[in-house]
Amino acid sequence: MCKYSHEGKIKCLLPLILLFFIVFLALSNSLQAQNTTKAQVTDTSKVQHKDTTKAQLADTSNDTLKHQLPDSLIYKKIIFTTEEFIRGERLFYGLVYLGDQLVNCAACHNTTVSDTLNWNPDALEISIKYLNKSAYDLSKVLLRPIGKTMKLVHKEFKLTAEDIVLIKAYMNKFETIGLKQSKPVITNLLLLIIAFILFLVATTDLIIKKIFKNRRITWAVITVTGVFITWILAVNAIAFGRSKGYAPAQPIKFSHAVHAGQNKTDCNYCHYTAKISKTAGIPPGSICLNCHFLVRNGTRSGTAEIAKVLGAIDQNKPVQWVRIYRLPDFVFFSHEQHVSAGGINCEACHGNVKEMNRLYQVPDLSMGWCIDCHKARKVNLSNEYYKTYYPDFVSSFKAGKIDSVMIASIGGKDCGKCHY
Amino acid sequence: MKKYWKDIESLKSKKEVRSTEKKPEENELFALLSDPGKILPASRRDFLKLCGFSIGAAALAACQSKVSKAVPYVIAPVELTPGVALYYASSYINGNDYCSILVKTRDGRPIKIEGNPDSGVTRGGTSARVQASVLDLYDGGRLHGPMKDGIPSQWELIDNEIIEKLNKITEEKGTIVLLTPTIYSPSTEAVISGFLKKFNGSEWVEYDAISYSAMLEANKISFGKQVIPDYRFDKADLVVSVGADFLGTWLSPIEYTKQFSSRRDPEHDMNWLIQLESNLSLTGSNADKRIQIKPSQETAILLNIYKDILRSVENRNANAPESPVDVNEISKKLLASKGKSLLISGSNSKQIQLLVNEINRLLGNIGETILFNSYLRTHKALDTSFKTLVKKMQKGAVNALLVWNVNPAYTYFDRDAFTEGLKKVELTVSLSGSPDETNSSVKYLCPDSHYLECWNDAEPKKGLFSLMQPAINQIYDTRQMADSLLKWTGSTTTFHDFMYGYWVENLMKLEPASHNPITFFDSVLQKGIFEPGTSKTEIIEKHLTPGILPFNSTSIKISKGPTEKTLEIVFYETVALGEGRQANNPWLQELPDPVTRICWDNYVSISPAMAKEYDLKDCDVLKLGETEIPVHIQPGQAYGTIGIALGYGRLKCGKVGDRVGVDVWRMLSAEEGNIKNTGKLEKIEKTGKVYPFAQTQTHHSMEGRAFVREAELKEFRANPAAGNEEHAYNLEHNKSLYKERTYPHHHWGMAIDLSKCTGCGNCVIACQAENNVPVVGKEEVHRVHEMHWLRIDRYFTGEEDNPEVVFQPVLCQHCQNAPCENVCPVAATNHSSEGLNQMIYNRCFGTRYCNNNCPYKVRRFNWFNYSAAGTLTGNLRDKEEMTGDLRRMVLNPDVTIRAQGVIEKCSFCVQRIQAAKLKAKYENRALYDNEIQTACSQSCPANAIVFGDMNDKNSELNRLITSGRRYNLLEELYTMPSVNYLTKIKNKIV
């Protein structure tokens, strides 16, 4: 027989339900966290559109505003090349240098389904509204806004007719594919607070109030929330200082995708010290000049960005890049060791840089990540050095007793190889 | 078994006494938490406050990661690769000190000095002073630019004023005097002669604070050459030194240590060293026989030796007073090794030096061990010329005085006369780069650059040239002395161009093969040295006719020995500080004196017998005339003498060195024009005060266990394992419960030859520079918190009044059964697959269990934030300002800066091992023998330290560790160290 009243049972169940809810949220949250990191890796544009860096250098070539008549041919363009499409996209995300003005449509007009209120029409809404209208109508709103807020925000936009046509062409995409779905985000912090409150309530009840007669449930709540709190603290503590996926805005919109990908420049051309020094080195301005002495225009926003490099050299002021890959001071890593002696590709650690418009940190640079690789990489036993000092390995390799020797077997797990 | 003792208390008591008074007091431990300035016992509240703060700070620090910038060059310099070290061959010139060096620069900053192995003078050796000189470059106390009347000015304005005044003085037939230390740079000498020519009636006076002028005068008489000869300790089977500390400070110690230690190899022929001295000097500590004498007895002793030798060589008799010590044995030995012996004296008395010269001539040493072809040029100054200058100045006969790099207002015994004279000089200009006592009362300051910022050349020995080149741009608005002189003579060329011209004109012809001046100069610059035709030396030596004036022993005056009660003082320079030029260098100040193990101070050394007589204890403060100075009881100090170090007590050298120790230069005096390094004292007065020393002697006691093993040469010849019998016993009986570890691939190890090690302290500073070892200051050393990774232990053996001394460098022994590793709760110290005992700072959280369990006491704990590393601020203890932006430029980027609360220790310079291995792999080859050099082994002037792979059967290291002399420290503990010691073999005279 049940000792407790029906009412009491419901009272007992309440915290349990809450607990299940938390666990469910936590799981979905962690799953989603994984998804988002994946998304970051694959979709660099998502990273890019956060960019609100103000273009600083003046460019005189682009500020003449040509007012086209509404029936001008330009507005009737229907077929666009890929290049033009990309330019439209970049205009929409504010990635095109437009003199001293800042045009970033995506800053206000969402491209994803938002979980917060955004009074501005999102990209889909605009695209539907203007789907059957002419680009000229769009230009009216952009260049001669009527509404109070719009007047303020769209103030002094100086877009050419071509630009507006391209923006519209890009926006039409949303009508077909819709907005990207973004899952509701409950931050770990919120969960932690709920769990902590629950933990406190349960503990207080256990000791002082004693409302819940069933001690087992109270204990269960304490245990589960306790474990959860510890787990979340531990996970976050371990992640302190790690910056996987870190993709800061750089002072120059340098695209590795253009340089290393499309133009197939060898990594070692610019990072010429990677083979001979501890550090791979950020290329000095003089290296940029090797090509950009002649190449002064880019297909997209290149011209303005190249001008920044040239300006830096003219003024003898180095470009202050934001450092992405950074190890703590107590870790010694040598590029020479890995690239020259180890023969490791750049991609092994830095990922597919050739496809990154904006560079981001691929590995988390944790010690586990280093060691995993040391355990899995084979040593090149044909090197005279190994032949001299590791004859036992070399002979058993030749005799076919072992098929490979891993870095870890030759001391690759020694602390003193990296920490000194 | 011999009994070894480290101080007098431990000799007297059976058990080695740990000095209790030197332990930090209990309250002091709590004081660690509170403000370091005022030591107050902290309460529990403070502790909680601190906890709360640190948690809060940690949380805040973790919330936001700093955005760091990566800033490349705009235009990359061709020769510079970021992250790769560049070496420049150069020369170290600081007054009379010379060393041919390689400067290691990283990303444009000089960070380490190595010896230049190609040099015929220093042969790759350095001294502690040379190693520490790189820190002087980053001394914020250096003069920042030209000044007039103490107000910063501009070069152009000052130049114009000085030129105008110099011209005016010359027109009015006034006297311009240029006062410098001995200059042995040929180009600078040429600049100066140009200056003298331009300003008619100007004079050049050379002045050396530590004077060798009696020797110069005596050599002029004996050999017709007013030079210091080229002493060849490597050719001498027997060295008899009367008060000359040639391994520590006398003339050219790096060169002499190289030569001397090359003859301390018991497997080959070993030399003898007999030292007669009052203070226990570094050389005396290494002597095979040491005889204690008073300075006043030197003449009598030398005369007796002279008498003996004259009788047997020329069969003549000479008068000699009764000798205070028995010299028969010395005379016999000297006669037995005629032409292969060397007698030297550290005295600055002309008659003693004449006597020494005559004895050497009789023994046929001239042309054998005393050569004149490549004579030493680093000491040329005569005391009389400076004395004449001071007199002239007092009379007001000097119109302009240009001082460079000498500091007579501090180092001259009659400094009042000098400063008084200085006031009467119209135009006073100082060209010294650092503030000092002299240039504080000078009108114009035209600061010289640091030697690492300068072009220069040197001819330290006749015919042996070397170049100095800048390794960094001028840090401050300074200009090198020769450039200033050139400017004032109206020349428009820079000194570099002048020097280049000089070399092409005068020196290129010495190398007949070279025709292109640019390639000639560049090839010399690359090597750093130019030594044409050094092999010719010996042939010409034979033709030198000695004895221009016939020597007459009767002319020698024997001063009546002072009464028994009179104390004789011997003034000496310490190995670290010398005459005090580098007093503002915290590395040197913290280097313990090799013999007394005291740092950050000077003191009166007094013999134990005398201390008993006067009822003195260590640290009692005495009154000598007007100066108060603490006492240190020094076994081996001759009875009736006291020793005091010069070079301390500076007042205007900078924040680090000001008021460290006591200034005793005033107590010197002159005799026959030469400054004597001895003095007399009628009585000792006690003040009743006590002054604590920062002494590293009793801190690292090994509790009386025998670990320095020695044997006499005879015994060694009979049995290579003589004195080392324990080793075989231990090898046989030691067993471990643990499975024996093997290191089949690399097994790094070291051998330290105690026969060669002189204990000079070069390795300590080399290690400090290489491994970013922090400076802790006097107070912290006193609290047993010194941080040196490598220390040199000094043990006495034998009688308290006349002990023998052994030195033993002790660093982390890299034990295979390491006691420290077992007790670390977080495995922050463990063993690598190559036999290294690794220390991982980021894992360490400071339990200090390892430190407690280490039998060698080589682990160091960061009690405070000495280096400003780590994220938490506060608790910084940096009295010597080593954490300023400028000083930090000396740090080696390849070695982690340790934060507060972690243990650190010797790593066998693992950064160098890694670099060499990488190079070998890259070049697809095996390592060369001796390719990997630790900081200590590389620059050892005695070649006492050898590093290598113990598995490499063909290596030099293997040859040493398979010899019978090899043993390990405390091998009965079966820790199986990778550091091996070789027994000390002494060549005793029977």
Interface residues (C-beta under 8 A of the other chain):
Chain A: F240 G241 S243 P248 T273 I276 S277 K278 T279 G281 I282 P283 P284 G285 S286 I287 A312 I313 N316 K317 P318 V319 Q320 W321 V322 R323 R326 P328 D329 F330 F332 S334 E336 Q337 S340 A341 N383 E384 Y385 Y386 T388 Y389 Y390 D392 I410 G411 D414 C415 G416 K417 H419 Y420
Chain B: A62 S65 V67 S68 K69 A70 V71 P72 Y73 V74 I75 A76 T81 P82 G83 V84 P744 H745 H746 N830 S832 S833 E834 L836 Q838 M839 I840 Y841 N842 R843 A869 D894 V895 T896 I897 S907 V910 Q911 Q914 K917 L918 A920 K921 Y922 N924 R925 A926 L927
